[in-house]
Amino acid sequence: MSDIAYLVIREGSKWTDVFRLVPGQVITIGRAPTNQIIIKDDRCSRSHAEIFLSDGRWVIRDLESRNGTAVGTQLIKKDWPLESGDVIRIGRSQLVFVRNLSDAFPEGGTIPGREAVELPAASEAPSESDIDVLGGYEPTTITHRRTRTSLLEAGEESEPPQAESGRAAARLCRLAFEMGKAPDAPSIAALALDVLFEMTHADGAGVLLRPRGSGQIAGGSDLKLVASKTRSQWAYHRVSNFLAATVLREGEAVLARNVLNDSAIGSRDSQGEIHAASVICAPIRRGTETLGLIHLYTTDANAAFTPDNLEFTLAVAETAAVALNNLNRQEELAENLTQVRNENVQLRERLGAQSELVGRSPAIRAISDEIARAAATRATVLIRGESGVGKELVARAVHFSSPRKAGPFVCINCAALSEELLASELFGHEKGSFTGAFERKIGKFELAHQGTLMLDEIGEMSPGIQAKFLRVLEGHPFERLGGSKPIQVDVRVIAATNRDLEKEVIQGRFRRDLFFRLRVLEIVVPPLRKRLDDVPELAYYFLNKFREETGRKIKGFTPAAMDRLTAYRWPGNVRELKNVIERAVVLCRGNLIDADDLLLSNLATTGDTADAVLQERGYRPCSLADMERAHILNTLRHTGWNKSRAAYILGIERSTLDRKIRRYNLEPQERSSTPPAHPAAPPPDSH
């Protein structure tokens, strides 16, 4: 008696496959794709059971499955010898064990054996799409297998390739070049089929690929046909589940013969079945991952595929895998780039919406970059700039771009409150802690817990508050005024000032240690006169805002009005521009704002007085020596030729002043009749 046996597999009411049991092979059954027999049933364990030949008998063993394995009605607990006709029950599936395949499909009736099991009649027996059998109901025979192709391996120089293999290698080289230019997967598949029809006698072929992102697959039914080609009148017939599952599981290219098909290909036998004389199925692999399959067949027994055809098909599959891998990487990179661009646009829109930073000048772009870098950290930020430049808007941008954006943003102006009120606002107070404290008050530090606290005009803070504020910045707990309970908070501090804090430190009005603790990160916001390119965009931004608020139908600015806006020095910075546009929108009599509608001041800009004077008087070319001579002479006249006082004002030694007087030939006769003025600080003793 032959040791070969068969399992007829039934899932639910459908016969799905016939599996041949070969001596020397352990057949595993389970839900995982690594099993030889895969049962898609949630009642089946990933590794459920195994069947093997022992002492001439086929034995089934349960692998400690969750729901158990039954033979007939008996739930097995140990190795169970199988008899022909035994029904193995796993979940909702049935596997019938038979010695002869003809016993599995009698003309109606039942399978002989220990248990009567109804089976379909021969006319209802499963076709090639359901099971893999050949004429006389014998399984498909795989005659050759290949894991690697020698056509893509470096050969020995002493053994030049034969004419046929040299032609194949040249065709593969041209194919790789053509696939490298293909724009998509169907084009790559079509090129592969063209070369296979050119180099083999295939009657039909197809390329089936795994859907992107589908994960590991077990059978051919999960693959998507992307391209097919035939020579005959019959349409392409898909690869059988048996061959597809074998190739996907083992990762080898196979050459099989005498495959029964139920589609319209080839010639029909007396019973109406269709036979493919020879079939090749090769995996399209990327490392250990299988991307799909190349399937080709011939129905002419006199033109059956050869092992060389198997070699060439595997080489085509490997070449297609490289092209598909590169195409997938290009698509992934393009998708990632698009996603990053969209995220950048969204972040910029959100940043603009939260901060209202308007402008495209290099200064604004530099500030945006500094905001992005500062937002990613927990460090304290010091924002410096003149009044009205938008320091609070920068602070808001830092907060809403940071991981703390979901937390509160609390702002307080240190210059608007006295020392006692500022302490109460920052740290809070208990009921009755001072006159007028009728109830407990939560301070700004507590309100900003897990968020951001902005202290505007930090330079106005009194020394007493500075000491307590520094302690909280260092991470120490604080107490409310009149309280004794320590309070610990998690707050990021952003300070802003329009003062020269270095000068304040030198003059003793600002604590040195607090200055260095605040200045971990520094953002300097330039005045509007330093970025006049942003004035038109800011003007239209405020125009749209106030036009919506007032309902005025104002279209824009006249050229004269815009010229006046861009030529103005803006001592009040962006705040002044906002107020000027608001007034113009209210008072404008036409549909365009004219120069007469703009009310501009004559104030000198902060820190820019000398430039304004030069603009008013006009520029007069002179050398540095002439300028120094005139300045020294004016200083001597101012002090009534008191050289000690003049040297003190000029910040030089008395001896240096004497040398410069001699160099520039300054004579005492040029003394001014103006009485000497007293310097702001007492000069050193006169000589």
Secondary structure, DSSP 8 states (H G I E B T S, - for coil): --S-EEEEEEETTEEEEEEEE-TT--EEEESSTTSSEE---TTS-SS-EEEEEETTEEEEEE-S-SS--EETTEE-SS-EE--TT-EEEETTEEEEEESSHHHHS-SSSB--SSS--B---GGGS--TTT--EETTTEE-EEEEEESS-GGGS---TTS---HHHHHHHHHHHHHHHHHHT--SHHHHHHHHHHHHHHHS--SEEEEEE--TT-----SGGGSEEEEEEESSSS------HHHHHHHHHH--EEEEEEEEE-SS-S-B-TTS-EEEEEEEEEEEEETTEEEEEEEEEE--GGG---HHHHHHHHHHHHHHHHHHHHHHHHHHHHHHHHHHHHHHHHHHHHHHHHH-----SHHHHHHHHHHHHHHTS---EEEE--TTS-HHHHHHHHHHTSTTTTS-EEEEEGGGS-HHHHHHHHH-B-TTSSTT--S-B--HHHHTTTEEEEEETGGG--HHHHHHHHHHHTT--B--BT--S-B---EEEEEEESS-HHHHHHTTSS-HHHHHHHTTEEEE---GGG-GGGHHHHHHHHHHHHHHHH-----EE-HHHHHHHHHS--TTHHHHHHHHHHHHHHH--SSEE-GGG--------TT-HHHHHHHHH------HHHHHHHHHHHHHHHTTS-HHHHHHHHTS-HHHHHHHHHHTT--GGG--SS-----SS------
